[in-house]
Amino acid sequence: MDFARTIKKAVPHQRVIFTVHEMKRLGRGAAELPAIAEDLRHHDIELELLSGPLKGVHDPSGHGAALFAFFAGMAESEREHIREKSSEDQASARERGRHGGRPKVVDEDMVAYARSLRAHGVPVPEIARKLVIPSGKNKAPPSTASSPKTTRSDRQRGHQTPRCHPMPLPG
């Protein structure tokens, strides 16, 4: 919009057309679309819709103002339909035992272990190497989980590397 206004200001006699793919890309709600229509009318900028039932070039003044009000109502109606459909789909997924989001791979024991290592001055990259994720996409390879390595600095500090679920260090 700013660019279209800049062009119209630079060359007032030139026809300027603001093009959007579809009406729902123009504004976020019914309240916003009439304001956009008024802005287009005030700056004498036409609107072109590339798809949808009313595709074409529209002048927001005169009969175009009523058309913009209609567009606003239709866009709001479509957004409400999408919102309702999404809610229904999420409820259906919950009924089937599916919950959105990523499963947790770090449990409270791992957090406590990492904090105790950090409190003992272990650098973060070294802590990350010590924590073994037992399940999920980032699961540690079997060789890492079954035979963890203890570094020389670990032995000097008295630390042990956890196998699957790390436990906090004593004392």
Sequence and secondary structure as in RCSB ss.txt:
>XXXX:A:sequence
MDFARTIKKAVPHQRVIFTVHEMKRLGRGAAELPAIAEDLRHHDIELELLSGPLKGVHDPSGHGAALFAFFAGMA
ESEREHIREKSSEDQASARERGRHGGRPKVVDEDMVAYARSLRAHGVPVPEIARKLVIPSGKNKAPPSTASSPKT
TRSDRQRGHQTPRCHPMPLPG
>XXXX:A:secstr
 HHHHHHHHHSTTS EEEEESSGGGT SSTTHHHHHHHHHHHTTEEEEESSSTT EEE SSTHHHHHHHHHHHHH
HHHHHHHHHHHHHHHHHHHHTT   S      HHHHHHHHHHHHTT  HHHHHHH    SSTT   HHHHHS   
 HHHHHHT    SSS      
